[in-house]
């Protein structure tokens, strides 16, 4: 009996010990899991947190990519400087930056936004030898004798932008490459086309715009027409960016056209009687003014303005008598563009408008001719110190070569 009690007592002790062992294992397991979760949280935070390993790795990669962009830009800058004997123009710098992203201004700081991030231009380039360009007086040669200088007739890299639907509707243009057919209508160009290009030429089968000797394409863009005493630079469209229909009939029709195109009233016109300023409104030419290039105003070429030009640069008394003397001179392809174009001045009281064609000058009506646009640049405008190349023009089967110049922006 005594032995039986001892055996039972030992069994109870063993069971209690087992229960005690099982309790310790469960607590240890729970504690282990808690510790593992804490360690996992710390690990994840270390990998993905704001200062985590992965974040720092990504940031380091972005910094490396930005550093590579900066280095490539500096290499491009050095290449231009080598060609320019140590200098680089602001336009050349902007052209390089534009290859890598979008340039913007933030206060006085120039910013370059790239696909890899934002860079301060000052961190790339300190501008110590940046060529801001030169004034017209430093490079202009009115005689045309110094080859590397800027001359009348040279091409200027200016742009007047492209036509919008709203602009076309505002001036009542036909939004077609066909010539306009209604009285006082503009046309010969379409929405989205460049104002630097040419409208359809009248009698295009017989007369076409002067051609580029290299490409065979029509000469377009802008050329130097005049330099005023105060430094104002006058550009002229190389061709005719628009066409205009002049109706046939009464003498007043010419006066109406002159007012519409130039906002001037002919001395023979009775403004109130024919509705100048009321029925007929003067054309707005502001769409040709690109302030980015220091442009300040625009208008059309008139006979009076062309007469002034002839007196100044050819010593001829007027454009009619001087026109034939342009043959075989550097001025020929500037004035004679081998198409008909209006001079936007009423011809006395006939209802006609002065015009230029491939061989002569005169007056006419009932036709759709092109016209030339003049853009005035501020005396503060700066040009590249050297020409960026040349362009050879074929005019009346003769070739004339001109320099091409950039405007510093």
ZIJOJO-V586876 format. One line per field, one symbol per residue. psi: psi as a letter, one per 20 degrees, with the letter a starting at -180 (. if undefined). A space follows every 50 residues. Layout:
psi = ???
//
This chain:
psi = gghgggggghhggghhggggghggggghgghggggggghgggggghgirh krggghggghgghgghhgggghghggghgghghjlirprhghghgghhhi apprpncjpppooriiappphhigpijhkpojrqrhhhipohhjhogirp rpiqppmqpjaqprgggghhjkrilqiqqqiqpkqqajrrpiqqiiaqrp qplhhhpqqqqphghjrqpabqqphqorhjipppqqphboiqrpporqdq hihhhggggghikqpqhiqnghhjkpifgpqqqpjhiioohhjkqhrqaq prgghhggggggiikqhrhghighiipkriigiggnjkrpqqjkppncki irqqrpaiiaqbqrakrorrrqppppqqiiqqrqiqqjarpppooljqpp pqqpqqpp.
//
